Amino acid sequence: MMQTELDLFNPQDPLQPQWVGNQAVLLPGFALPQVQALLPVLREVVAQAPFRHMVTPGGLKMAVGLTNCGALGWVSDRQGYRYSPVDPLSNQSWPVLPEVLLELANRAAALAGFNNFQADACLINCYRPGNRLSLHQDRDERDFTQPIVSVSLGLPAVFLFGGHTRKEPTQRIGLRHGDVLVWGGEDRLRYHGVLPLKPGAHPLLGNLRINLTLRKAG
């Protein structure tokens, strides 16, 4: 697969928004002021709904740990991919989406040109060194008019941002602790993924990368 590389690990001004598409923008360090408030509520969410390795419809176990918070949570099993109002492990509602995360997502979406973002689901992925995410589209949601807001915490990663078909070239976008990436509008259904996570140790999260992606699912 052909790839073009966008060097966002060392931009000229590391705090300026970096547009990676007509309606897709990287906000470097945007979440850093909220990290100290975000981590405790994130731990509470994971305590209520622990990370698990879901099974794909084809029977493969996902390497990346996943959980959810919000009115809906994304689940995968032999029956397919879908959003569910309950955690299949506990048969209870998913944890409430923390207000600090909602406010962060709303401000990020507005900066990207998407006002009145109405997130009702947050997928939380836990990556360990070697984990990757293959190219895919986020198309299980009902409302494609609202964007995806992705918050990165912990180890850095390389995000692949492609086109509307799997074969189109991809940009390589460096994501660091506290970065927020927003994509919607004409870029909403672009293929995207994550290259294998490199080994490392983050001072707050150790050898993990936590990715929170908020969206309007229902």
Sequence and secondary structure as in RCSB ss.txt:
>XXXX:A:sequence
MMQTELDLFNPQDPLQPQWVGNQAVLLPGFALPQVQALLPVLREVVAQAPFRHMVTPGGLKMAVGLTNCGALGWV
SDRQGYRYSPVDPLSNQSWPVLPEVLLELANRAAALAGFNNFQADACLINCYRPGNRLSLHQDRDERDFTQPIVS
VSLGLPAVFLFGGHTRKEPTQRIGLRHGDVLVWGGEDRLRYHGVLPLKPGAHPLLGNLRINLTLRKAG
>XXXX:A:secstr
  EEE   SS SSTTS EEEETTEEEETTTTGGGHHHHHHHHHHHHHHS  B  B TTS B SSEEEEEES EEE
EETTEEEEESB TTTSSB     HHHHHHHHHHHHHTT  S    EEEEEEE TT  EEEE    SS TTS EEE
EEEES EEEEE  SSTTS EEEEEE TT EEEE GGGTT  EEE       BTTTBT EEEEEEE   
